[in-house]
Amino acid sequence: MSTVDQFLRIVKAELKRQGLSQHDLALQIGIKQQSVSELLAGGRPITTATMLRYLSALNISAQLITT
């Protein structure tokens, strides 16, 4: 499984676990909900910086996607 695939799986699972919506996450990161939706659907390129912003907003260690 690629790092991006792991990232997407973890973020989606964590949103569900924390009871957060994509809108909630977008507010925490300071972006539009549509951007979150597109990224989670695989329709946007994902940089390392983007991954770190999402993980930080959800209090997830970046080590989870590198193991």
ABEGO torsion letter per residue (X at the ends): XBAAAAAAAAAAAAAAAAGBBAAAAAAAAGBBAAAAAAAAAGABBBBAAAAAAAAAAAGBBAAAAAX
